[in-house]
């Protein structure tokens, strides 16, 4: 089990206290593109699924983490 998988498992158990850098690291490992063009939000997008926009400030709300995890699940199902 890789680092990204361990972090995803920890996110599922506790969707609180995550930083935007953690989400970006997971996105990089899974091939999900993201952009933050001078705004306070980061948009994660994979060609096979919808986009998810997450506020870049702390704390990241648990609903944003759950939406991010749902996008990850959709990407993994499509593989």
mmCIF file of the N, C-alpha and C atoms, coordinates in Angstrom:
data_MODEL
# 
_entry.id   MODEL 
# 
loop_
_atom_site.group_PDB 
_atom_site.id 
_atom_site.type_symbol 
_atom_site.label_atom_id 
_atom_site.label_alt_id 
_atom_site.label_comp_id 
_atom_site.label_asym_id 
_atom_site.label_entity_id 
_atom_site.label_seq_id 
_atom_site.pdbx_PDB_ins_code 
_atom_site.Cartn_x 
_atom_site.Cartn_y 
_atom_site.Cartn_z 
_atom_site.occupancy 
_atom_site.B_iso_or_equiv 
_atom_site.pdbx_formal_charge 
_atom_site.auth_seq_id 
_atom_site.auth_comp_id 
_atom_site.auth_asym_id 
_atom_site.auth_atom_id 
_atom_site.pdbx_PDB_model_num 
ATOM 1   N N  . UNK A 1 1  ? 0.849   -1.168 0.000   1.00 0.00 ? 1  UNK A N  1 
ATOM 2   C CA . UNK A 1 1  ? 0.000   0.000  0.000   1.00 0.00 ? 1  UNK A CA 1 
ATOM 3   C C  . UNK A 1 1  ? 0.893   1.228  0.000   1.00 0.00 ? 1  UNK A C  1 
ATOM 4   N N  . UNK A 1 2  ? 0.665   2.121  -0.953  1.00 0.00 ? 2  UNK A N  1 
ATOM 5   C CA . UNK A 1 2  ? 1.486   3.304  -1.077  1.00 0.00 ? 2  UNK A CA 1 
ATOM 6   C C  . UNK A 1 2  ? 1.058   4.415  -0.137  1.00 0.00 ? 2  UNK A C  1 
ATOM 7   N N  . UNK A 1 3  ? 1.824   5.479  -0.150  1.00 0.00 ? 3  UNK A N  1 
ATOM 8   C CA . UNK A 1 3  ? 1.535   6.620  0.714   1.00 0.00 ? 3  UNK A CA 1 
ATOM 9   C C  . UNK A 1 3  ? 0.188   7.242  0.380   1.00 0.00 ? 3  UNK A C  1 
ATOM 10  N N  . UNK A 1 4  ? -0.116  7.355  -0.916  1.00 0.00 ? 4  UNK A N  1 
ATOM 11  C CA . UNK A 1 4  ? -1.403  7.941  -1.317  1.00 0.00 ? 4  UNK A CA 1 
ATOM 12  C C  . UNK A 1 4  ? -2.554  7.088  -0.812  1.00 0.00 ? 4  UNK A C  1 
ATOM 13  N N  . UNK A 1 5  ? -2.428  5.776  -0.901  1.00 0.00 ? 5  UNK A N  1 
ATOM 14  C CA . UNK A 1 5  ? -3.492  4.893  -0.416  1.00 0.00 ? 5  UNK A CA 1 
ATOM 15  C C  . UNK A 1 5  ? -3.660  5.001  1.098   1.00 0.00 ? 5  UNK A C  1 
ATOM 16  N N  . UNK A 1 6  ? -2.555  5.137  1.820   1.00 0.00 ? 6  UNK A N  1 
ATOM 17  C CA . UNK A 1 6  ? -2.637  5.289  3.275   1.00 0.00 ? 6  UNK A CA 1 
ATOM 18  C C  . UNK A 1 6  ? -3.320  6.601  3.642   1.00 0.00 ? 6  UNK A C  1 
ATOM 19  N N  . UNK A 1 7  ? -2.970  7.673  2.926   1.00 0.00 ? 7  UNK A N  1 
ATOM 20  C CA . UNK A 1 7  ? -3.605  8.958  3.195   1.00 0.00 ? 7  UNK A CA 1 
ATOM 21  C C  . UNK A 1 7  ? -5.086  8.922  2.855   1.00 0.00 ? 7  UNK A C  1 
ATOM 22  N N  . UNK A 1 8  ? -5.453  8.240  1.777   1.00 0.00 ? 8  UNK A N  1 
ATOM 23  C CA . UNK A 1 8  ? -6.869  8.117  1.426   1.00 0.00 ? 8  UNK A CA 1 
ATOM 24  C C  . UNK A 1 8  ? -7.628  7.359  2.505   1.00 0.00 ? 8  UNK A C  1 
ATOM 25  N N  . UNK A 1 9  ? -7.029  6.303  3.030   1.00 0.00 ? 9  UNK A N  1 
ATOM 26  C CA . UNK A 1 9  ? -7.675  5.544  4.108   1.00 0.00 ? 9  UNK A CA 1 
ATOM 27  C C  . UNK A 1 9  ? -7.837  6.410  5.353   1.00 0.00 ? 9  UNK A C  1 
ATOM 28  N N  . UNK A 1 10 ? -6.829  7.207  5.667   1.00 0.00 ? 10 UNK A N  1 
ATOM 29  C CA . UNK A 1 10 ? -6.931  8.108  6.821   1.00 0.00 ? 10 UNK A CA 1 
ATOM 30  C C  . UNK A 1 10 ? -7.979  9.188  6.588   1.00 0.00 ? 10 UNK A C  1 
ATOM 31  N N  . UNK A 1 11 ? -8.092  9.664  5.355   1.00 0.00 ? 11 UNK A N  1 
ATOM 32  C CA . UNK A 1 11 ? -9.121  10.665 5.029   1.00 0.00 ? 11 UNK A CA 1 
ATOM 33  C C  . UNK A 1 11 ? -10.525 10.105 5.208   1.00 0.00 ? 11 UNK A C  1 
ATOM 34  N N  . UNK A 1 12 ? -10.701 8.847  4.813   1.00 0.00 ? 12 UNK A N  1 
ATOM 35  C CA . UNK A 1 12 ? -12.020 8.226  4.962   1.00 0.00 ? 12 UNK A CA 1 
ATOM 36  C C  . UNK A 1 12 ? -12.393 8.073  6.439   1.00 0.00 ? 12 UNK A C  1 
ATOM 37  N N  . UNK A 1 13 ? -11.417 7.786  7.277   1.00 0.00 ? 13 UNK A N  1 
ATOM 38  C CA . UNK A 1 13 ? -11.677 7.619  8.703   1.00 0.00 ? 13 UNK A CA 1 
ATOM 39  C C  . UNK A 1 13 ? -11.903 8.953  9.401   1.00 0.00 ? 13 UNK A C  1 
ATOM 40  N N  . UNK A 1 14 ? -11.160 9.971  8.998   1.00 0.00 ? 14 UNK A N  1 
ATOM 41  C CA . UNK A 1 14 ? -11.255 11.277 9.638   1.00 0.00 ? 14 UNK A CA 1 
ATOM 42  C C  . UNK A 1 14 ? -11.146 12.372 8.577   1.00 0.00 ? 14 UNK A C  1 
ATOM 43  N N  . UNK A 1 15 ? -12.280 12.896 8.093   1.00 0.00 ? 15 UNK A N  1 
ATOM 44  C CA . UNK A 1 15 ? -12.236 13.915 7.036   1.00 0.00 ? 15 UNK A CA 1 
ATOM 45  C C  . UNK A 1 15 ? -11.916 15.319 7.541   1.00 0.00 ? 15 UNK A C  1 
ATOM 46  N N  . UNK A 1 16 ? -11.396 15.443 8.729   1.00 0.00 ? 16 UNK A N  1 
ATOM 47  C CA . UNK A 1 16 ? -11.046 16.756 9.285   1.00 0.00 ? 16 UNK A CA 1 
ATOM 48  C C  . UNK A 1 16 ? -9.532  16.939 9.327   1.00 0.00 ? 16 UNK A C  1 
ATOM 49  N N  . UNK A 1 17 ? -9.111  18.180 9.435   1.00 0.00 ? 17 UNK A N  1 
ATOM 50  C CA . UNK A 1 17 ? -7.704  18.542 9.646   1.00 0.00 ? 17 UNK A CA 1 
ATOM 51  C C  . UNK A 1 17 ? -6.786  18.128 8.503   1.00 0.00 ? 17 UNK A C  1 
ATOM 52  N N  . UNK A 1 18 ? -7.203  18.392 7.276   1.00 0.00 ? 18 UNK A N  1 
ATOM 53  C CA . UNK A 1 18 ? -6.360  18.135 6.113   1.00 0.00 ? 18 UNK A CA 1 
ATOM 54  C C  . UNK A 1 18 ? -5.967  19.461 5.495   1.00 0.00 ? 18 UNK A C  1 
ATOM 55  N N  . UNK A 1 19 ? -4.790  19.481 4.897   1.00 0.00 ? 19 UNK A N  1 
ATOM 56  C CA . UNK A 1 19 ? -4.297  20.675 4.215   1.00 0.00 ? 19 UNK A CA 1 
ATOM 57  C C  . UNK A 1 19 ? -4.454  20.489 2.714   1.00 0.00 ? 19 UNK A C  1 
ATOM 58  N N  . UNK A 1 20 ? -4.470  21.592 2.001   1.00 0.00 ? 20 UNK A N  1 
ATOM 59  C CA . UNK A 1 20 ? -4.616  21.532 0.554   1.00 0.00 ? 20 UNK A CA 1 
ATOM 60  C C  . UNK A 1 20 ? -3.396  20.859 -0.075  1.00 0.00 ? 20 UNK A C  1 
ATOM 61  N N  . UNK A 1 21 ? -2.243  20.955 0.571   1.00 0.00 ? 21 UNK A N  1 
ATOM 62  C CA . UNK A 1 21 ? -1.040  20.291 0.057   1.00 0.00 ? 21 UNK A CA 1 
ATOM 63  C C  . UNK A 1 21 ? -1.198  18.774 0.075   1.00 0.00 ? 21 UNK A C  1 
ATOM 64  N N  . UNK A 1 22 ? -1.926  18.250 1.060   1.00 0.00 ? 22 UNK A N  1 
ATOM 65  C CA . UNK A 1 22 ? -2.178  16.811 1.121   1.00 0.00 ? 22 UNK A CA 1 
ATOM 66  C C  . UNK A 1 22 ? -3.028  16.364 -0.076  1.00 0.00 ? 22 UNK A C  1 
ATOM 67  N N  . UNK A 1 23 ? -4.048  17.146 -0.400  1.00 0.00 ? 23 UNK A N  1 
ATOM 68  C CA . UNK A 1 23 ? -4.905  16.817 -1.533  1.00 0.00 ? 23 UNK A CA 1 
ATOM 69  C C  . UNK A 1 23 ? -4.132  16.909 -2.840  1.00 0.00 ? 23 UNK A C  1 
ATOM 70  N N  . UNK A 1 24 ? -3.280  17.919 -2.956  1.00 0.00 ? 24 UNK A N  1 
ATOM 71  C CA . UNK A 1 24 ? -2.472  18.069 -4.164  1.00 0.00 ? 24 UNK A CA 1 
ATOM 72  C C  . UNK A 1 24 ? -1.512  16.897 -4.329  1.00 0.00 ? 24 UNK A C  1 
ATOM 73  N N  . UNK A 1 25 ? -0.916  16.421 -3.240  1.00 0.00 ? 25 UNK A N  1 
ATOM 74  C CA . UNK A 1 25 ? 0.014   15.294 -3.309  1.00 0.00 ? 25 UNK A CA 1 
ATOM 75  C C  . UNK A 1 25 ? -0.709  14.029 -3.767  1.00 0.00 ? 25 UNK A C  1 
ATOM 76  N N  . UNK A 1 26 ? -1.896  13.796 -3.251  1.00 0.00 ? 26 UNK A N  1 
ATOM 77  C CA . UNK A 1 26 ? -2.674  12.630 -3.674  1.00 0.00 ? 26 UNK A CA 1 
ATOM 78  C C  . UNK A 1 26 ? -3.060  12.760 -5.138  1.00 0.00 ? 26 UNK A C  1 
ATOM 79  N N  . UNK A 1 27 ? -3.469  13.953 -5.536  1.00 0.00 ? 27 UNK A N  1 
ATOM 80  C CA . UNK A 1 27 ? -3.851  14.177 -6.932  1.00 0.00 ? 27 UNK A CA 1 
ATOM 81  C C  . UNK A 1 27 ? -2.670  13.924 -7.869  1.00 0.00 ? 27 UNK A C  1 
ATOM 82  N N  . UNK A 1 28 ? -1.488  14.372 -7.478  1.00 0.00 ? 28 UNK A N  1 
ATOM 83  C CA . UNK A 1 28 ? -0.289  14.142 -8.297  1.00 0.00 ? 28 UNK A CA 1 
ATOM 84  C C  . UNK A 1 28 ? -0.031  12.647 -8.480  1.00 0.00 ? 28 UNK A C  1 
ATOM 85  N N  . UNK A 1 29 ? -0.138  11.886 -7.414  1.00 0.00 ? 29 UNK A N  1 
ATOM 86  C CA . UNK A 1 29 ? 0.146   10.447 -7.485  1.00 0.00 ? 29 UNK A CA 1 
ATOM 87  C C  . UNK A 1 29 ? -0.889  9.690  -8.315  1.00 0.00 ? 29 UNK A C  1 
ATOM 88  N N  . UNK A 1 30 ? -2.123  10.200 -8.360  1.00 0.00 ? 30 UNK A N  1 
ATOM 89  C CA . UNK A 1 30 ? -3.185  9.507  -9.091  1.00 0.00 ? 30 UNK A CA 1 
ATOM 90  C C  . UNK A 1 30 ? -3.429  10.081 -10.481 1.00 0.00 ? 30 UNK A C  1 
ATOM 91  N N  . UNK A 1 31 ? -2.659  11.071 -10.878 1.00 0.00 ? 31 UNK A N  1 
ATOM 92  C CA . UNK A 1 31 ? -2.790  11.634 -12.219 1.00 0.00 ? 31 UNK A CA 1 
ATOM 93  C C  . UNK A 1 31 ? -3.988  12.549 -12.391 1.00 0.00 ? 31 UNK A C  1 
ATOM 94  N N  . UNK A 1 32 ? -4.388  13.208 -11.329 1.00 0.00 ? 32 UNK A N  1 
ATOM 95  C CA . UNK A 1 32 ? -5.511  14.145 -11.378 1.00 0.00 ? 32 UNK A CA 1 
ATOM 96  C C  . UNK A 1 32 ? -4.933  15.548 -11.465 1.00 0.00 ? 32 UNK A C  1 
ATOM 97  N N  . UNK A 1 33 ? -5.378  16.295 -12.461 1.00 0.00 ? 33 UNK A N  1 
ATOM 98  C CA . UNK A 1 33 ? -4.874  17.649 -12.660 1.00 0.00 ? 33 UNK A CA 1 
ATOM 99  C C  . UNK A 1 33 ? -5.569  18.598 -11.691 1.00 0.00 ? 33 UNK A C  1 
ATOM 100 N N  . UNK A 1 34 ? -4.858  19.643 -11.297 1.00 0.00 ? 34 UNK A N  1 
ATOM 101 C CA . UNK A 1 34 ? -5.456  20.674 -10.458 1.00 0.00 ? 34 UNK A CA 1 
ATOM 102 C C  . UNK A 1 34 ? -4.913  22.024 -10.884 1.00 0.00 ? 34 UNK A C  1 
ATOM 103 N N  . UNK A 1 35 ? -5.658  23.056 -10.538 1.00 0.00 ? 35 UNK A N  1 
ATOM 104 C CA . UNK A 1 35 ? -5.191  24.398 -10.854 1.00 0.00 ? 35 UNK A CA 1 
ATOM 105 C C  . UNK A 1 35 ? -5.638  25.355 -9.758  1.00 0.00 ? 35 UNK A C  1 
ATOM 106 N N  . UNK A 1 36 ? -4.820  26.353 -9.547  1.00 0.00 ? 36 UNK A N  1 
ATOM 107 C CA . UNK A 1 36 ? -5.117  27.419 -8.601  1.00 0.00 ? 36 UNK A CA 1 
ATOM 108 C C  . UNK A 1 36 ? -4.475  28.675 -9.161  1.00 0.00 ? 36 UNK A C  1 
ATOM 109 N N  . UNK A 1 37 ? -5.240  29.402 -9.907  1.00 0.00 ? 37 UNK A N  1 
ATOM 110 C CA . UNK A 1 37 ? -4.698  30.555 -10.607 1.00 0.00 ? 37 UNK A CA 1 
ATOM 111 C C  . UNK A 1 37 ? -4.915  31.831 -9.797  1.00 0.00 ? 37 UNK A C  1 
ATOM 112 N N  . UNK A 1 38 ? -4.185  31.946 -8.710  1.00 0.00 ? 38 UNK A N  1 
ATOM 113 C CA . UNK A 1 38 ? -4.258  33.151 -7.902  1.00 0.00 ? 38 UNK A CA 1 
ATOM 114 C C  . UNK A 1 38 ? -5.564  33.313 -7.156  1.00 0.00 ? 38 UNK A C  1 
ATOM 115 N N  . UNK A 1 39 ? -6.285  32.233 -6.952  1.00 0.00 ? 39 UNK A N  1 
ATOM 116 C CA . UNK A 1 39 ? -7.553  32.310 -6.244  1.00 0.00 ? 39 UNK A CA 1 
ATOM 117 C C  . UNK A 1 39 ? -7.460  31.588 -4.914  1.00 0.00 ? 39 UNK A C  1 
ATOM 118 N N  . UNK A 1 40 ? -8.532  31.656 -4.160  1.00 0.00 ? 40 UNK A N  1 
ATOM 119 C CA . UNK A 1 40 ? -8.559  31.004 -2.854  1.00 0.00 ? 40 UNK A CA 1 
ATOM 120 C C  . UNK A 1 40 ? -9.108  29.588 -2.932  1.00 0.00 ? 40 UNK A C  1 
ATOM 121 N N  . UNK A 1 41 ? -9.320  29.083 -4.146  1.00 0.00 ? 41 UNK A N  1 
ATOM 122 C CA . UNK A 1 41 ? -9.851  27.731 -4.332  1.00 0.00 ? 41 UNK A CA 1 
ATOM 123 C C  . UNK A 1 41 ? -8.956  26.951 -5.285  1.00 0.00 ? 41 UNK A C  1 
ATOM 124 N N  . UNK A 1 42 ? -8.947  25.643 -5.109  1.00 0.00 ? 42 UNK A N  1 
ATOM 125 C CA . UNK A 1 42 ? -8.205  24.749 -5.996  1.00 0.00 ? 42 UNK A CA 1 
ATOM 126 C C  . UNK A 1 42 ? -9.231  23.853 -6.670  1.00 0.00 ? 42 UNK A C  1 
ATOM 127 N N  . UNK A 1 43 ? -9.135  23.741 -7.995  1.00 0.00 ? 43 UNK A N  1 
ATOM 128 C CA . UNK A 1 43 ? -10.042 22.892 -8.761  1.00 0.00 ? 43 UNK A CA 1 
ATOM 129 C C  . UNK A 1 43 ? -9.293  21.642 -9.196  1.00 0.00 ? 43 UNK A C  1 
ATOM 130 N N  . UNK A 1 44 ? -9.805  20.488 -8.784  1.00 0.00 ? 44 UNK A N  1 
ATOM 131 C CA . UNK A 1 44 ? -9.244  19.192 -9.169  1.00 0.00 ? 44 UNK A CA 1 
ATOM 132 C C  . UNK A 1 44 ? -10.107 18.642 -10.284 1.00 0.00 ? 44 UNK A C  1 
ATOM 133 N N  . UNK A 1 45 ? -9.462  18.145 -11.359 1.00 0.00 ? 45 UNK A N  1 
ATOM 134 C CA . UNK A 1 45 ? -10.213 17.657 -12.500 1.00 0.00 ? 45 UNK A CA 1 
ATOM 135 C C  . UNK A 1 45 ? -9.502  16.470 -13.126 1.00 0.00 ? 45 UNK A C  1 
ATOM 136 N N  . UNK A 1 46 ? -10.279 15.443 -13.409 1.00 0.00 ? 46 UNK A N  1 
ATOM 137 C CA . UNK A 1 46 ? -9.787  14.277 -14.135 1.00 0.00 ? 46 UNK A CA 1 
ATOM 138 C C  . UNK A 1 46 ? -10.621 14.170 -15.398 1.00 0.00 ? 46 UNK A C  1 
ATOM 139 N N  . UNK A 1 47 ? -10.022 13.811 -16.531 1.00 0.00 ? 47 UNK A N  1 
ATOM 140 C CA . UNK A 1 47 ? -10.783 13.755 -17.784 1.00 0.00 ? 47 UNK A CA 1 
ATOM 141 C C  . UNK A 1 47 ? -12.002 12.834 -17.747 1.00 0.00 ? 47 UNK A C  1 
ATOM 142 N N  . UNK A 1 48 ? -11.973 11.801 -16.911 1.00 0.00 ? 48 UNK A N  1 
ATOM 143 C CA . UNK A 1 48 ? -13.076 10.845 -16.909 1.00 0.00 ? 48 UNK A CA 1 
ATOM 144 C C  . UNK A 1 48 ? -14.159 11.158 -15.872 1.00 0.00 ? 48 UNK A C  1 
ATOM 145 N N  . UNK A 1 49 ? -14.000 12.235 -15.091 1.00 0.00 ? 49 UNK A N  1 
ATOM 146 C CA . UNK A 1 49 ? -15.003 12.526 -14.072 1.00 0.00 ? 49 UNK A CA 1 
ATOM 147 C C  . UNK A 1 49 ? -15.230 14.026 -13.950 1.00 0.00 ? 49 UNK A C  1 
ATOM 148 N N  . UNK A 1 50 ? -16.154 14.375 -13.116 1.00 0.00 ? 50 UNK A N  1 
ATOM 149 C CA . UNK A 1 50 ? -16.471 15.779 -12.890 1.00 0.00 ? 50 UNK A CA 1 
ATOM 150 C C  . UNK A 1 50 ? -15.364 16.463 -12.103 1.00 0.00 ? 50 UNK A C  1 
ATOM 151 N N  . UNK A 1 51 ? -15.471 17.763 -11.997 1.00 0.00 ? 51 UNK A N  1 
ATOM 152 C CA . UNK A 1 51 ? -14.467 18.501 -11.239 1.00 0.00 ? 51 UNK A CA 1 
ATOM 153 C C  . UNK A 1 51 ? -14.941 18.725 -9.813  1.00 0.00 ? 51 UNK A C  1 
ATOM 154 N N  . UNK A 1 52 ? -13.984 18.940 -8.938  1.00 0.00 ? 52 UNK A N  1 
ATOM 155 C CA . UNK A 1 52 ? -14.259 19.249 -7.541  1.00 0.00 ? 52 UNK A CA 1 
ATOM 156 C C  . UNK A 1 52 ? -13.454 20.491 -7.189  1.00 0.00 ? 52 UNK A C  1 
ATOM 157 N N  . UNK A 1 53 ? -14.135 21.488 -6.629  1.00 0.00 ? 53 UNK A N  1 
ATOM 158 C CA . UNK A 1 53 ? -13.467 22.711 -6.210  1.00 0.00 ? 53 UNK A CA 1 
ATOM 159 C C  . UNK A 1 53 ? -13.413 22.736 -4.690  1.00 0.00 ? 53 UNK A C  1 
ATOM 160 N N  . UNK A 1 54 ? -12.208 22.945 -4.160  1.00 0.00 ? 54 UNK A N  1 
ATOM 161 C CA . UNK A 1 54 ? -11.978 22.904 -2.718  1.00 0.00 ? 54 UNK A CA 1 
ATOM 162 C C  . UNK A 1 54 ? -11.371 24.232 -2.286  1.00 0.00 ? 54 UNK A C  1 
ATOM 163 N N  . UNK A 1 55 ? -11.921 24.862 -1.242  1.00 0.00 ? 55 UNK A N  1 
ATOM 164 C CA . UNK A 1 55 ? -11.289 26.079 -0.718  1.00 0.00 ? 55 UNK A CA 1 
ATOM 165 C C  . UNK A 1 55 ? -9.889  25.772 -0.184  1.00 0.00 ? 55 UNK A C  1 
ATOM 166 N N  . UNK A 1 56 ? -8.949  26.652 -0.456  1.00 0.00 ? 56 UNK A N  1 
ATOM 167 C CA . UNK A 1 56 ? -7.559  26.399 -0.089  1.00 0.00 ? 56 UNK A CA 1 
ATOM 168 C C  . UNK A 1 56 ? -7.239  26.828 1.334   1.00 0.00 ? 56 UNK A C  1 
ATOM 169 N N  . UNK A 1 57 ? -8.170  27.432 2.039   1.00 0.00 ? 57 UNK A N  1 
ATOM 170 C CA . UNK A 1 57 ? -7.884  27.869 3.397   1.00 0.00 ? 57 UNK A CA 1 
ATOM 171 C C  . UNK A 1 57 ? -8.165  26.755 4.399   1.00 0.00 ? 57 UNK A C  1 
ATOM 172 N N  . UNK A 1 58 ? -7.593  26.874 5.589   1.00 0.00 ? 58 UNK A N  1 
ATOM 173 C CA . UNK A 1 58 ? -7.818  25.881 6.632   1.00 0.00 ? 58 UNK A CA 1 
ATOM 174 C C  . UNK A 1 58 ? -8.888  26.385 7.558   1.00 0.00 ? 58 UNK A C  1 
ATOM 175 N N  . UNK A 1 59 ? -9.703  25.590 8.133   1.00 0.00 ? 59 UNK A N  1 
ATOM 176 C CA . UNK A 1 59 ? -9.783  24.158 7.893   1.00 0.00 ? 59 UNK A CA 1 
ATOM 177 C C  . UNK A 1 59 ? -10.587 23.852 6.634   1.00 0.00 ? 59 UNK A C  1 
ATOM 178 N N  . UNK A 1 60 ? -10.198 22.793 5.951   1.00 0.00 ? 60 UNK A N  1 
ATOM 179 C CA . UNK A 1 60 ? -10.982 22.320 4.814   1.00 0.00 ? 60 UNK A CA 1 
ATOM 180 C C  . UNK A 1 60 ? -12.167 21.569 5.398   1.00 0.00 ? 60 UNK A C  1 
ATOM 181 N N  . UNK A 1 61 ? -13.361 21.945 4.991   1.00 0.00 ? 61 UNK A N  1 
ATOM 182 C CA . UNK A 1 61 ? -14.563 21.324 5.542   1.00 0.00 ? 61 UNK A CA 1 
ATOM 183 C C  . UNK A 1 61 ? -14.644 19.844 5.171   1.00 0.00 ? 61 UNK A C  1 
ATOM 184 N N  . UNK A 1 62 ? -15.187 19.024 6.059   1.00 0.00 ? 62 UNK A N  1 
ATOM 185 C CA . UNK A 1 62 ? -15.305 17.590 5.775   1.00 0.00 ? 62 UNK A CA 1 
ATOM 186 C C  . UNK A 1 62 ? -16.097 17.290 4.500   1.00 0.00 ? 62 UNK A C  1 
ATOM 187 N N  . UNK A 1 63 ? -17.079 18.118 4.161   1.00 0.00 ? 63 UNK A N  1 
ATOM 188 C CA . UNK A 1 63 ? -17.848 17.870 2.936   1.00 0.00 ? 63 UNK A CA 1 
ATOM 189 C C  . UNK A 1 63 ? -16.964 18.000 1.704   1.00 0.00 ? 63 UNK A C  1 
ATOM 190 N N  . UNK A 1 64 ? -16.010 18.921 1.736   1.00 0.00 ? 64 UNK A N  1 
ATOM 191 C CA . UNK A 1 64 ? -15.075 19.063 0.609   1.00 0.00 ? 64 UNK A CA 1 
ATOM 192 C C  . UNK A 1 64 ? -14.184 17.839 0.492   1.00 0.00 ? 64 UNK A C  1 
ATOM 193 N N  . UNK A 1 65 ? -13.749 17.295 1.616   1.00 0.00 ? 65 UNK A N  1 
ATOM 194 C CA . UNK A 1 65 ? -12.932 16.079 1.604   1.00 0.00 ? 65 UNK A CA 1 
ATOM 195 C C  . UNK A 1 65 ? -13.746 14.914 1.068   1.00 0.00 ? 65 UNK A C  1 
ATOM 196 N N  . UNK A 1 66 ? -15.005 14.821 1.475   1.00 0.00 ? 66 UNK A N  1 
ATOM 197 C CA . UNK A 1 66 ? -15.860 13.732 0.997   1.00 0.00 ? 66 UNK A CA 1 
ATOM 198 C C  . UNK A 1 66 ? -16.110 13.838 -0.501  1.00 0.00 ? 66 UNK A C  1 
ATOM 199 N N  . UNK A 1 67 ? -16.281 15.043 -1.026  1.00 0.00 ? 67 UNK A N  1 
ATOM 200 C CA . UNK A 1 67 ? -16.441 15.220 -2.472  1.00 0.00 ? 67 UNK A CA 1 
ATOM 201 C C  . UNK A 1 67 ? -15.164 14.833 -3.212  1.00 0.00 ? 67 UNK A C  1 
ATOM 202 N N  . UNK A 1 68 ? -14.019 15.195 -2.649  1.00 0.00 ? 68 UNK A N  1 
ATOM 203 C CA . UNK A 1 68 ? -12.733 14.819 -3.234  1.00 0.00 ? 68 UNK A CA 1 
ATOM 204 C C  . UNK A 1 68 ? -12.592 13.295 -3.267  1.00 0.00 ? 68 UNK A C  1 
ATOM 205 N N  . UNK A 1 69 ? -12.961 12.633 -2.162  1.00 0.00 ? 69 UNK A N  1 
ATOM 206 C CA . UNK A 1 69 ? -12.888 11.169 -2.101  1.00 0.00 ? 69 UNK A CA 1 
ATOM 207 C C  . UNK A 1 69 ? -13.844 10.522 -3.104  1.00 0.00 ? 69 UNK A C  1 
ATOM 208 N N  . UNK A 1 70 ? -15.024 11.102 -3.288  1.00 0.00 ? 70 UNK A N  1 
ATOM 209 C CA . UNK A 1 70 ? -15.979 10.570 -4.268  1.00 0.00 ? 70 UNK A CA 1 
ATOM 210 C C  . UNK A 1 70 ? -15.402 10.666 -5.679  1.00 0.00 ? 70 UNK A C  1 
ATOM 211 N N  . UNK A 1 71 ? -14.699 11.762 -5.979  1.00 0.00 ? 71 UNK A N  1 
ATOM 212 C CA . UNK A 1 71 ? -14.069 11.894 -7.287  1.00 0.00 ? 71 UNK A CA 1 
ATOM 213 C C  . UNK A 1 71 ? -12.966 10.854 -7.449  1.00 0.00 ? 71 UNK A C  1 
ATOM 214 N N  . UNK A 1 72 ? -12.169 10.622 -6.404  1.00 0.00 ? 72 UNK A N  1 
ATOM 215 C CA . UNK A 1 72 ? -11.117 9.608  -6.441  1.00 0.00 ? 72 UNK A CA 1 
ATOM 216 C C  . UNK A 1 72 ? -11.722 8.234  -6.714  1.00 0.00 ? 72 UNK A C  1 
ATOM 217 N N  . UNK A 1 73 ? -12.825 7.916  -6.033  1.00 0.00 ? 73 UNK A N  1 
ATOM 218 C CA . UNK A 1 73 ? -13.491 6.628  -6.235  1.00 0.00 ? 73 UNK A CA 1 
ATOM 219 C C  . UNK A 1 73 ? -13.980 6.486  -7.676  1.00 0.00 ? 73 UNK A C  1 
ATOM 220 N N  . UNK A 1 74 ? -14.526 7.569  -8.235  1.00 0.00 ? 74 UNK A N  1 
ATOM 221 C CA . UNK A 1 74 ? -15.000 7.526  -9.616  1.00 0.00 ? 74 UNK A CA 1 
ATOM 222 C C  . UNK A 1 74 ? -13.843 7.303  -10.586 1.00 0.00 ? 74 UNK A C  1 
ATOM 223 N N  . UNK A 1 75 ? -12.704 7.909  -10.297 1.00 0.00 ? 75 UNK A N  1 
ATOM 224 C CA . UNK A 1 75 ? -11.522 7.733  -11.145 1.00 0.00 ? 75 UNK A CA 1 
ATOM 225 C C  . UNK A 1 75 ? -11.027 6.292  -11.069 1.00 0.00 ? 75 UNK A C  1 
ATOM 226 N N  . UNK A 1 76 ? -10.985 5.733  -9.855  1.00 0.00 ? 76 UNK A N  1 
ATOM 227 C CA . UNK A 1 76 ? -10.506 4.352  -9.686  1.00 0.00 ? 76 UNK A CA 1 
ATOM 228 C C  . UNK A 1 76 ? -11.463 3.345  -10.315 1.00 0.00 ? 76 UNK A C  1 
ATOM 229 N N  . UNK A 1 77 ? -12.777 3.627  -10.293 1.00 0.00 ? 77 UNK A N  1 
ATOM 230 C CA . UNK A 1 77 ? -13.740 2.728  -10.926 1.00 0.00 ? 77 UNK A CA 1 
ATOM 231 C C  . UNK A 1 77 ? -13.567 2.704  -12.435 1.00 0.00 ? 77 UNK A C  1 
ATOM 232 N N  . UNK A 1 78 ? -13.210 3.853  -12.996 1.00 0.00 ? 78 UNK A N  1 
ATOM 233 C CA . UNK A 1 78 ? -13.049 3.976  -14.436 1.00 0.00 ? 78 UNK A CA 1 
ATOM 234 C C  . UNK A 1 78 ? -11.797 3.308  -14.982 1.00 0.00 ? 78 UNK A C  1 
ATOM 235 N N  . UNK A 1 79 ? -10.874 2.962  -14.122 1.00 0.00 ? 79 UNK A N  1 
ATOM 236 C CA . UNK A 1 79 ? -9.608  2.353  -14.588 1.00 0.00 ? 79 UNK A CA 1 
ATOM 237 C C  . UNK A 1 79 ? -9.773  0.906  -14.946 1.00 0.00 ? 79 UNK A C  1 
# 
